Amino acid sequence: MQERLIIRNARVVDPSCGDDDVRDVGVADGLIVPPSQAGGGACLDARGLALTPGLIDLHVHLRDPGQIDKEDIASGTRAAAAGGFTAVLAMPNTRPPMDNADALRATLARAQEFAAVRVLQAGALSIGLAGRELADFAALRAAGAAALTDDGRCVQSNALMLEALRRARALGLAVLDHCEDEGLAARGCVHPGELARSLGALPMAAAAEEAVVARDAVLAREAGWPVHIQHVSSGLSVDLVRWARSRGLPLTAEAAPHHICLTAEACLEHGTNAKMNPPLRGADDRRAILDGLQDGTITVIASDHAPHTAAEKDVAFQEAPSGIVGVEVALALCLGELYHSGRLPLLDFVGKFTTGPARVLGLPMGTLAAGAPADLTFIDVDREWVIDVRQFLSRSRNCPYHGRRCRGRAVATLVGGRWAWRDPEFDSRLRG
């Protein structure tokens, strides 16, 4: 049921209006209201907790339909709720892919029935994610697509990508791009150098990403429509985005927790559970990503949650699928690297998970303004804990963070005035 709730003594952190202060917040009929309008329900003592707009994950693979042995809508969104997210953008590289209205409509119908959080579904840019013929964007939008991407693949034709941007602009649909020049990537899967030789795997030059980031900046200018660069991994990519934004070009970018926290050497310790696409890179690249987050070049943090079975990962490095699960730990990992390290104040940090994603999608989300949907995340920024993949709500365990100590985590999420997830200790704060 929808909660009628008065939240007392919360540290309200709302980047949409620049608020960071201690006050009370009310919830009634699924909306945020003044506390005076939320009487007659429960009372929550949020002393010591940060209360933020519901976090939005702009990059999640729910594997539904077609690969539900790895994840499905129910398990993936429960995991998201436990990670502090109240909305996720699901990638379209399902089986079959989200390249037509019927498939997209059916997936959103399942989400309506089974999801613990809001599911925003991305439609495919091209039919079959093959990069040869554009999908019917108008039909996808009518079916409920929140954005367009061929994530996992990249449209190689500059002319086709430009046409995609022009069509997306006419419909007001955000375009997200997995930047990878397939010729330069040359089937590589690991950062070049001695590491690739040690793993017996083909190297992927950072130029494979960087060339497409530069292309997208040019095409975004030509089309007059933004491109959002997914999972930036390279220092030069960060520089290119910074250059484009300084000249008013409509380019945004996201960083994933694994590129924020890890370098290529993690592949030696964690094997295929540290295999990503784009790959983990060098210490200088990681530092450049941290700098880009700090100076506002990178406006979004997204998990790139990519579940795989243990059997799929238990093969030679070159043959294993890329990706890790991360939606349950993204917030905690990044709190350590960005907030507790002193790189970002909490207000700016929260913006990477709220206003940043909302602006990319052009959706009225990520705010605690009165009258907005009551999508809320409660965060204990000082909670110390150890990641245990055996406790994940995701169906998959492909994760290099097992045993890592963290400081800070989500302790509850509320979606549309309904509890999506609560830490067992959280209930002691509720009365009535």
N, C-alpha and C positions, 0 to 999 in steps of 0.2 A: 504494500500500500504506500501511497505518497505520505511523506512525513510532514507533520506540522511541528516545527522545531525552532527553538530559540538557541542560538549558539552564543555563549557568553565568553568574554575575555579572550577572544582569538586575536592573534597577530594577523591582521588582514593584509595580504600582499597581492595587490591587483595592478599589474602593469598597464591595463587598459586605461587607467585614470591616474596612475602614479602613486597610488595609496600604499603606505606601509605603516600601519598604526594599529593599536590595540582597541578593539571595539566589539560590539555585539552585532550579529547578523540574524535576520529572520528568514524562515522558509515556510511557505504555505502554498498549497495547490500546485506544487511543482515549480514554483517561481521564487526568486529572491525578493524579499519584502522587508520593510522596516520592522525591527523587533516588535513594535507595538501592534503589528498586524498578524503576529504568529502565536498569539496566546492560545492556551488550551491544549497545547501539545507537549511534547517532550522538551526538556531543557538539557543542554549539553555544556559541560564545563570544558572549554578548549584552551584553558590556561597552559601556556608553554608550547602550544602548537601554532604552526603557520597555517592559515586558511587561504587557499588560492583558488582562482577559477579552475575548473576541471582541466586537467592536462590533456593535450591533444597530441597523439602520435601520428605523424604524417607519413609513416613508412612501416607498414606491418604486412606480413604474409600470413594469412589465415589458412591457406591451403585448402579452402573449401569453396567449390567442389573439387573432387578428383584425387586428393591426397590426404584424406582425413585420418590415415594412420599416423601422420605427422602432427596434425592439428586440425581443429574444426572451429566453427564459429563460437560454439559454447566454450570450449576449453581456452581458445585464444583470447576471448574477451574476458573470461574470468581472470586469466593471467594479467591482462591489461589493467583490470580494476585493482588487482593486488599491487600492481606497479604504480598506481596513482593516476592512471589515465581514465578519462570518462568518455573519450571518443578516439577512434582509430580510423585511419585511411587505409583500407585494404587494397593491396596491389592486385592487378588483373591477370597475373601469370598463373592462373588456376588451370584445371583441366576439365572441361574446355575453358579457354581464356574468356575474359569479359570483353569480347569484341563485338557483341550484339546485344540488342535490347532485351531479348527473352532471357538470356543467361544472367544478365545483370539484374533484371527484375526478380528472377527466381532467387538469386542470392540475397537480395535485400529483403525478400519475404521471409527467408529462413532467419535472417538476422533479427527481424522484427519479433520472431517467435523465440529464438534461443539466445540472443546476445545479452551479455551482462552490461555492456556499455553501448554507446552509439557507434554504429558501423557506417562509415562513409565509404562508398565503393568507388574506386577509380575504374574508368573504362580504358580500353586499349587504344593506343594511337593508330595501330595498324592491324589489319586482319591477320589473325593467327600470330600476332607479334612478330611477323616475318619481315616487316619493313618495306613491303613492296606496294601495298595498296592501303589507303587510309580507311579506317572504320567509319561507320555512319555516325558522326559526332552528334548530329541533331537527334537521332533516335536514342543514342546513349544518354544524352542529357534529359530527354523526355522520360526515360526509364529511371532516372535518379542518379546518374553519374555525378560525382562531386569534383572530378578532375580527370585528366587524361595522361597516361604514361604507358610506355612499353617496358617498364622496369624489369631488369634481368636481361633485356636486349636494348639496342639503341638503333634508331632509324639512321641508316648510313647515308642515304641520299640527302644532300643539302636541299635540293629542290623540293623533295617530298616533305622534309621537315618544315621548310618555309611555308608550304601550302597548309600543313597541319596547323601552324601558328595562326595563319590568316583565318582558317575556318574556326579555330578555337576562339579567336578574338570576336568573331561575329556572334558566337554563342555565349561568350562570357565565361568560358571554361579554363581553369588553370591547367598549364602544361608542365609536367615534371619529367626530367630526363636523366636516365642512367647513361652517363657520358663514357662511351667506349668505342674507339675506332677499332673495328675488328681486325683490320689489316695490321695495325700497329700492335694490337694485343697478341696476335699470333698464337692463340690458344694458351697463352701464359696464365699463371695463376698465383705467382708469388713474386715478391719484390726482387729485382735483379741483384746478382752478386753471389757471394759464397753460399749464402743461405739456399738459393735455388739449387746449387750443385749438391749441397748437403742433403736436401730433400728429394733429389732426383726429379725435380719438377721444372717445367718451362717457366722462364721469367716473363713478367708483364711490365713493360716499361710504363712509367708514369705518363709518358707522352701520349699513350692511348687515351687517357682521360683528358689531359690538358688540351689536346688538339680539338676535342669536341666541346669543351668548355669555351674555348676561344670562338669556335664556330657558332655556338648558341648565343654568345654575346652579339655577334654580327647579325644573326638571324632575328634575334629579339628586337634589335634596332630597326631592321628592315621591315618587320611585320608590325612594329608598334605594339607588341604584346609580350608579357613577361615569360621567361623560362626559369623554372626552379631547378637548380642543379642538385641532384641527389647525392648522398653519401660522399662528400668531397674527401679525398685521401691524400692529395699532393699539395706541397707548399706552393708550387707555381699555380695550381688551380685556385688556391686562396688569393694569390696575387692578381690573377686574372679577374676574379670576381670583384675584388677591391677596385681594380682599375675601371672595370665596367660601371660599377655603382658610382664611382667618383665622377663619371662623365654622364650620369643620368640615364644609363642604359638599364632597361627593366630586367635585371638579373637578381635572383635570390639564391641562397644556398643553404644546405643542411649539413651537419656533421653527425656521425653516428658515434655512440659511446665507445665502440671498439677502436675507432681511429683517434678518439680523444684520449683513451686510457692505455693503449697498447702500441707496440712497435713490432716490426717483422720478426724479431727474435722470439716472440711468443709462439711462433710456429714450431720452434725447436722443442719448447716445453710442452705445448698442448697439442701438437700434431694437427690433424684435420679439424679439430674443434676450434682452431684459430685460422682456418682457411676462409678468406672473405673474397668478395668481388665488389669493388676494387680491393686489392690486397692491402694488408697492413704494410706500412712503409717505414721509413727511417725516422730517427729521433728528430731531425730537422723538420721533416714533414709534420710530425705530431706537434712540435712546438709552433709551427706556423698555423695549424688549425686552432690551437689554444689562443694564439694571438688574434686570429680572425674572429673567434667568438668574443674575445675581450673588447675588440675595437668596433664591433657591430657589423663587420663584413659578413659573417655567418649569423643569420637571424633565427635559425631553427636547429634544435636537436631532435633527432628522430631515431628510433631504436634499430630500424632495419631488421626487425624480429623475423628470423628465417629458420623455422623448425625443420629438422631432418631426423630420420631414425638412426639408431646406433649402428645398425647394419650398413646403412648407406655411408656413414662416416668411417666405418672400420675397413678401409681399403687404402691403397697407395695414395699419397697426397695428390698426385696429378689427377687421379680418377675420382676423387671424392667431390661431392657437391659443395658449393660455397655457401657460407652463411652460418650464423649462430642464433640461438634464442637470446633475447635481451629485454623484452618488454617489462619483465618483472624487476629488473635491476638497473635499468637505464637511469632513472632518477637518482638512485643511491650512488651509483658510480660517478655521475657527473657532479653531484653535490660535493664530493670529495675533491675532484679535479678542478672545479671552477669556483665554488662558493667557499668551502673551508680553506682552500689554498689562498684565498684573498683576491683571485682574479676578477670575480664579479660580485657585486652586492646582490642580495637575495632577490630584490625587485627585478634587476636585469636578468638574473638567472632564470627566474620563473617565466619571464617573457619569452625565452627560447622554446618553452613548452606550451605557451598559451597564445599571446598576441602574435608571435611570429608565425606559427602554423595557420592561425585564423586569417591573417592577412594574405598569405599565399593562396589560400582557397577562396578568399573573398566572402567569408561566411561570418555572420554575427555571433561569434562564439568567443570564449576566452575572456569573459568579463564577469564581475560581481555586481554590476549595476542593478538597481532595483527594477524589477520586471523581467530580468533575464532568466532563462531556465536555470533551475537550481542544480547545476553541475559543479560540484565542489570537491576539492582534494584537501585532505588534512595531512600535514607533514610534520613529523618530529625531526627537526633538522639535526638534532644531536644524538639520536638513538644509535647506539653502537651494536653491530650485529655482524654475523658471518654468513656469507652466501653458501647455501646448501642446495645444490641442484635437485637433490632427492625430494625437497619440499616444494618444488615448482608446481604451479597449477597447469602449466603448459604440458602437452602430451610428450614433448621432446626434451632432451637433456644435453643437446650439443652446445656446450658452453665452456669457455675457458676460465670462468671466474670462480669455480668451486673452491671454497676455502678462503676466499678473499675477504678481508675485514673492511667494513664500510661504516661510515658515520652519516646517519640520516636516512630516513625512508618514509614512504607514505604509510599512514596508519588507518586511513578510511577514505572511501570515495562515495559520493552521493551523485546519482544521475537522475535528473528530472524530478528531484525530491524523493527518490527512493534509494535506499542503501544498496550499493552494488557490491561493496566489500568492506569488512571491518576487521582489524586486528583484534584477537581475543581480549587483549588488555584494554582496548578502546571502550568496551561496553561499561566499564566501571565509571566512565565519565557521564553516562546518560542517566537522567532521572525522569520519571513520569512516562 
